[in-house]
Amino acid sequence: MKQKNENNDLNVLFKINKMEILDEGFSQKVSQKIPSTNNSYTTTYIIWTIALIILVGVVFKFFNFTENFPLLLSRISENFIAALILFFKNPNIYITTFLALLTAGGFWAFKKTTF
Amino acid sequence: MNNADDLTLIGKVLILGDKRAFDSLTLKYQGFVRRFLRNLCCGDSMLADDLAQETFIKAYLNLHQFKGIANFSTWLTRIAYNIFYDYRNNKKENFEPLEVAAFEIYQTKMPTENYDFEQLLKVLNPQERAAILLFYMEDFPIKKIAKAMHISAGTVKSLIFRAKKKLGNILEKEKI
């Protein structure tokens, strides 16, 4: 009985001293002190598109779509802008398909990783 | 917000580096972490807030180590407790428990309402203080306390028992 009363007393004691602490700029202070990381939406998009470039390259290579594709792939991998220039200078079905796949895949991956 | 919401926010921070998601977690848990540390530090709110800031920064930097097996609150409590423990190890003199006999009660009419709660907590050693605070104030079950403090459930029970005995003695004396 004594122990039960003691328990009740402690329960009351701790509950009445349970204060609610308002934020009062605390979260903001923490946010300011958190170091920025390289992660961002753009980084995720770039990682996914690079992965897709490799995947599309492998598929193209496997089905032997074009003899010149490895050269094209290396150019694209080195510089995505070079691929776009190539496309606008000399549009063909392979580059068009590649860019379409890249865009669709990148968009899909982006949507998938965005909650 | 439940545990699933916490996991969604953690996923956003980890995959997308979304700092705003971590701000939401900070906002949600700041009250609990700051209160826990404030009581552990026996009312030193400046120190508690510094330690709480350190807790959230450490949580952010180590978020990839959070496996999602335990609740985020348990994981956060563990970080807070470790930070407090490290601090206390460097500044031992500030956290030595008072002898029960040396404890002075300021008001006696309604014991549970008028105790100087922070002074009362000083009779407990930091481990007992943490265990009893999590048990009575934060309503953590024994298993969760054991995980947060990285000790066995049996040890948690004995810490709570010892803390209850010390506090019980004081409450009993004041009632007579």
Interface residues (C-beta under 8 A of the other chain):
Chain A: E6 N7 D9 L10 N11 V12 L13 F14 K15 I16 N17 K18 M19 E20 I21 L22 D23 F26 S27 K29 V30 S31 K33 I34 P35 S36 T37 N38 N39 S40 Y41 T43 T44 T113 T114 F115
Chain B: T8 G11 K12 I15 L16 G17 K19 F22 D23 T26 L27 Q30 G31 R34 R35 R38 D49 A52 Q53 F56 I57 Y60 L61 P111 T112 E113 Y115 F117 L120 I132 L133 Y136 M137 K164 L167 G168 L171 E172
